Amino acid sequence: MKPFLAVLALRSAWNRRFTLALTIASIALSTFMLLGVERIRSDLRDSFASAVSGTDLIVGPRTGSVQLLLYSVFHVGGARNNIGWNTVQALKAQPAVSWVVPLSLGDAHRGFPVMGTSVEIFERFRHGEGQPLRLAQGQPFAQLFDAVIGAEVAERLGYGLGQRITLAHGGGELEQDSHADKPFGVVGVLARTGTPIDRSVLVSLQAMEALHADWIGGIRLPGRAPAALPADLTPKSVTAALVGLKSRAQVFSVQRWVNNYSGEPVMGILPGVAMDELWDVIGPGEQALLAMSGLVALVSMAGLVAVVLAGLNERRRELAVLRAVGAGPVQVMGLLALEGLWVTLAGLLLGLAAQWAVIAATGPWLQSQFGLSLQLALPSAAQWTLLAALLVAGLLASLVPGWRAYRLSLADGLTPRI
């Protein structure tokens, strides 16, 4: 009887498919929103967490830990101050420090950030599960005006080895703000990492110093001829520094040394702790989006109840005939519940398919514009939980009209209405 009831419920829902189409679309929308928010939330966390690994401390000017993390790793915002080169050297001299990779930020190329750093970054920097930077083409920078570009820069701008590029001061694209007198040659293209490195142009610290040799206070004096490059291109200051320790057990002692450093006001942050602080900041926004999606799902389930209840009066004779041929009240109630279950399941599948289609269509664009890598994959454990919750909610919502049908009497269903 149960398989027959399920088939009967499916055929009954199909017979009223045009009436139920709007309800299915509503459930699909709520499914799409819930799964989409959860997918973006989880993939965003994974993307942020994979941006830097193997780095024990990030050292920069004294500011907020989240701000230091954002501009040094994700190139969001900017530093108010730099840290002196003497501070970097003092940090390297600490017995517990294994390596230091300085970062100098502030310039750009056609909207992509330029990062001055040491060649050691290709050996020390890690992303994802401890994966090193890998060159898809070419080699690291060796000459003064060599540049290595990220995979996204190469793909979007169509650059390859040997490409000549010029940089813009401070991210500006105005002609007077550019470093057109000192072009760079692309000598390497990095393999894709799914991190902000993909959207970066890497040059040496000495190159960054040479770029600004004829600038004073961040301004190039009008009419001034380009100055000859100084013999010593040691940087005077850098934006921040990535630090690796010989033993992670010493991280707090080194952090304390950095925070108490008397040479200038600097601070050291643990990337993982700063990441947690970042999620504490945006966590309420995540919860608000989930709550909004939940409200849409609630409205969808209310719509399901309303549609089935609205058609119940028209189906009273149909239900009475079923009662007359031997169907009991429980079977009638089960029929209505199964119909609602089929409708909910159709909406869930449609919403899941819509999510996959949107990820496939917009994934490359999101990666290029925002560095957000959305994975086209089967639902995660959290998403399966949401799908199960929606299915149970659909079943519970279907019990309301089912209970109403249960209360209809056989005599009432067979009595003609005038």
N, C-alpha and C positions, 0 to 999 in steps of 0.2 A: 504493500500500500504506500509506503514512504517514497520509493522511487517514482511510482505513478503520480503521487502528489507533487513531487518536485517537477516532473515533466509538465503536469497540468498547470502549475504555477508559472513555469517558464513560458508556456504557450499563451496563458492568459495575459502575462506581461507583454509578450510580443504582439498580441492582438490589440493592445492599447499603447503601442510603442510611440505613436505620435503624441499622445497625452503625457506619457512619461518621459519624453525626450528632454524637456526642459528641466525636469528633476534630475535626470542623469547628468545633464550638462552642469547643473549647479553642484552636484556631488563631485564631478570631475574637477571643477574649478577649486573647490575646497581641498580636494586631494592634491592638486597641483600646487596650491599655495603652501599647504602644510609640508609636503615633501620638498618643495623648492626651498623654503626657509631652512629646513633641517639640512638639506644638501649644501646650501651656501654656507650655513653656520659651520658644519663639520669640515667642508673643504677649505673654508677660509682659515679655520684653526690649523688644519694640516699645512696649508700653504705658508702661513706665518711661522709655524714651528719649524718647517723645513728650510726656512730662509737662511738660517745660520746654525751650525752645529759644530761641536769641537772647539768652540771659543768659550773660554772660562770667564773672561771679563771684557767689558767694553768700557774704555776710559775716554772721557771727554770733559768739556768745561762744566762747571757746576750748574746744573739745571734740573728739570724733572727727569726721572728715570725713563718714563714712557717717551718723553720728547727726545731724549738722547737715543733711545732704541729706534724710534721712527726715522729720524733723519740720518743716522749712521748706517742702518741696515736696510731700511725700506725707502730711503731717499724722499721722505715725506716731510715737508717743512724745511727749516734751515736752522743752523746754529747761530746763536747771538754772539758767541765768542769762539776763539780757537784755543788750542793748548800749545804752549811753546815747544820747540824742538828739544830744548834742554830737559823738559819734563819727560819726553819720550825716551831720551837717552838715559835718564835716571831710572825710568821704569825698566828698560832693558837690562840695567845693571843689577836689578834685584836678584838675589840668589834663587828665589823660587820661580822666577819667570823663565819660560823656555823660549818663547818667541813673541815678537810684537810686529804687527802689520799696521802701519799708519795709513790713515785715509784722509784725503784732502778733497773736499766737495765744494760746489758753488758754481762751476761752469756747466755748460750744456752744449749739445749739438742737435739742432732741429728738434728740440723738446726732450731729448734723451739726456739724462744726467751724465756728467763726466766725473770720473773718480780717479784722482791721482793716488797712487799707492806704490808699494815696492814690488819687485818681481817675486818676492817671497809669497805673495798672495796665492800664486798658482800652486804652491806646494802646501801651504798651511790652511787655506780657507776650506771649510767643509759645509756641505748642505745636505738636506735630506737625512738619510741614515749614515752619516759620516762619509758621504761621497765627495771626492776632491773635484776641483774644476778640471775640465777636460777640453782640449782644443779640438774642434772639428776640422779646422784648417789652420795651416801656418804655425807660428811659434809665438812665445811671449815677446813683449817689447824688449829690445836690446839697445837700440839707438835712441837718441834724445827725442826725436819727433816720430817715434813709432806709437801706434795705437792698436789695442785689441778690443774688438767689439763683441757685444753679447748677441746671442742668436736672434733675439727679437729685432734688434737694430739692423742686423744683416738682412733679415727677411723683409721687414717693412720698407726699408730704404733701398733694397736691392744691391747692397754693398758686397764686395768680395775682396780678396787679397789685392793689394796694390792701389786700392781706392784712395784718392786724396780728399781729405776732409778738413774743414776749419771749425774752430770752436767759438762759442759765444760767451762773453763774460756775464756771469751772474744769471745765466739762463735766458738772457735777452736775445731777441732776434733782430734788433735794430743794427744797421750797418756800423754806426759809431761805437757800438758795444761789442763788436766782434774782434777776434784775433786772426783776421784774414791774412795778416802779414807773416803768420807762422803756421803753415799748413802741416798736417800730420799724414802719414801713410799707414794704411791698415796692413798689419803684418800677421794678424791672427783673428780667427773667428771662434768664439767659445761654443761648445755644445750646449744644447738647451738644458737648463737646470730647473725651470719652473719657479725661479726666485727673481728678485729685482736685478740680479746680475745680468739677466737676459736683456734688460732694457738699459744697460750701462755701456759707456765707452771708457775703457781703462787705459790710462797713460801713466808714465812714471812721475814720481814726486819732483824730480829734477825738471821734467817738462813743464809741470805746473808752475814751477818757479821761473822758468825761462819765459813762459807766456806773459807773466806779469812783471818782467824786468823793467819795462818802460812805463809802468803804471804806478801812481802814487795814491795811496788811500782808496784803492778800488776805482780810480778815475784816471783815464789817459788824458794827459794835457793836450788841448787843441793845438794842432800845427807842430807838435813835437815829433821829430823824426824817431824811428825805432832805434832804441839804444842797442849797442853791442852787448852780446850776452856776457854776463860776468863769468869769471873763471870758476868761482865757487857757486854752485847751484844747490847747495844744501838748503832745504826749506827752513824758514824761520818759525813757522807754526803749521799745525795740521788741524783738521776738524775733529778727529777722534782716532782711537787706536783699538784694534782687536788684539787681545792678549791671550796667550796659551800658557798654562802653568806646567811645571814638571810633575806636580801631584795635585789633584783636585782637592785634597785634604787641606791645602794651603790657601784655598781661594779666599777665605774670610780674613786671613792675616794680610794678604796682599791687598784686598779691598780696603781694609782698615788703614794700611800704609798710604794708599792712594787718597783716601778721603781726608787724611791728616797731613797730606803733603804740604810743606810750608812754602814751596817755591811759587805757587799760584793756586787759585781755587779750582780744583778738579774733583771729579768723582768717578768711581768705578761701579758698574752695575753688573749683576748676573743676568744674562739674557733670558733665562727661564723665569726668573722672578719678575723681571720687567714685563715679560709676556703675560704672566698671570695678572699683573696690575692692569695691563691693557684690556684684558678680557673682563676684569672687574668694571672697567669704565664703560665698555660697550655691551656688557651683559644685560642691563635693563632694556636696551634696544632690541636684543635678541628675544627676550621674553615678551616684549610688547608685540613683536612681529608674530611670534608663535600664538599669543593670545588673540590677535586679530584673525589669524588663520583659523584658530579654534572657533571663533564666533561665526566665521563664514561657514564652517562645517556644521555648527549648530543650526544656523538658518537653513542650510541645505536639508538637514534631517527634519526640521519643522516643515519644510516644503514637501518632503516625502509624505509625512503624515497628512498634510492638508490635501495633497492630490489624491491619495488613496481614500481618505474620508469623503472627499467630494464625489468620488465615483461610487461610493458604497451604496447610496440610495438607488442608483441606476442598476446596481448589480444585486439587489435584494432578491429578485425573482430567480436569478441565476444561482445564488447561494441557497435559496429555498429548494430548488430542484435538486441540488447536490444533497441537501439534507433528506429529501424525499427518496433518493435512490440509495440511501444508507450511510451517507457521510455524517459522522457525529460532529458535535460542536468543536471538539478538539481538532478534527481534521479541517473544519472550516477556518478555524483560527490559524492553524498551521499553514493553510493555503495562502492566506493574506500575509502571514509573516514571511513565507518563502518568496512571495512576489516582491516584497520589499527588499529581501536579501538579494534577489537577482538584480534588482534595480541598483542597489548599493554596489554590488560587485561590478556591474557594468560601468558605473561611475568611477570606481577605483581604478579599473583597468584603463579607462579612457584618460584619467588624470595622470596615471603613471606613464602612459604612452606619450602624453603631451609633454611631460617633464623631460623624457629622453629626447624628444624631437627638439625642444627648446635648447637643451644642453648641446646637442649635436650642431644646431644652427648657430648658436651664439658663443659657444665655448672658445673658439679661436679669437673672436673679437674681445671677449672678456679678458683673455690671456694677454692680448696685445695692449689693450687700453688700461687695464687695472692690475695686471699681473695675477689675476685670480684664475687658478686652474681648476675647472670643474670636471670631475671624472664621470665618464659615461660608463656606469657600472650598475650592477644589481643593487637593490636597496640594502642599506646598512641595517644593523640590528635595531637602531633607533627608528629607522624608517619602517621596518617591518612591524615594530610596535605601534607606530602611528596608523599603519594600514589595518592592523588587527583591531585597534580601538575604533576606527571608522566603521569597520564591518560590524563590530558588536553594537555600535551606536545605531547603525542602520537596522539591525535586527530588533533592537529594543524599540526603535521608533515604529517599526512595522507591527509591534504587538498592540499598539494603541488602536488602529483600525481593526486588527484581528480580534481584540477584546470586544469591540463594538459589533463585529459580525457574529461573534459567539453569543451575544445577547439577543440577536434577532431570532424571533420565534418562527417556527415553521408556518404557523397559521397566518402570522403577519405577512410573511413573504408571499403566500399564495392568495391572499385576499386582494382582489382588484381594488385599485384606488380610483375614485371618481373626482 
